[in-house]
Amino acid sequence: MSYSTTDSQPYYGLSYYRLKQTDFDGQSSYSKVVTIRLEMTSSISISIYPNPANDILTITGNETDIKDITILNLLGQDVTQQTKLREQSQNRAIIDISSLAMGMYFIQTKAATTTVYKQ
């Protein structure tokens, strides 16, 4: 038999995919791992400023590129809930990061991951 699937929201860079088949008797097996590299094109452009930031962080770009903003600390923990989205439009998001401790954070968007320093 032949199977296929489509990732409608792939990550940029290197991704690994495989399928799991489960039989009616409960036995399962995995397909071979397929590696896909999705390169960013020059049309993807986001800006994050100021950097370093004190209380407010602004992210600009097109609507697709700044969708689903995630903020991670150095341990890779999602600290997005500790921030407050002040304003969001089609090409700009303003985030209040005043509740975060001083240090380095990773801002993940659909388009990129950027390092930001909180003063």
Secondary structure as GFF3:
##gff-version 3
##sequence-region A 1 119
A	DSSP	beta_strand	13	17	.	.	.	ID=ss1
A	DSSP	beta_strand	20	22	.	.	.	ID=ss2
A	DSSP	beta_strand	28	30	.	.	.	ID=ss3
A	DSSP	beta_strand	34	38	.	.	.	ID=ss4
A	DSSP	beta_strand	47	49	.	.	.	ID=ss5
A	DSSP	beta_strand	56	60	.	.	.	ID=ss6
A	DSSP	beta_strand	70	72	.	.	.	ID=ss7
A	DSSP	three_ten_helix	80	82	.	.	.	ID=ss8
A	DSSP	beta_strand	84	88	.	.	.	ID=ss9
A	DSSP	beta_strand	92	96	.	.	.	ID=ss10
A	DSSP	beta_strand	103	108	.	.	.	ID=ss11
A	DSSP	beta_strand	113	118	.	.	.	ID=ss12
###
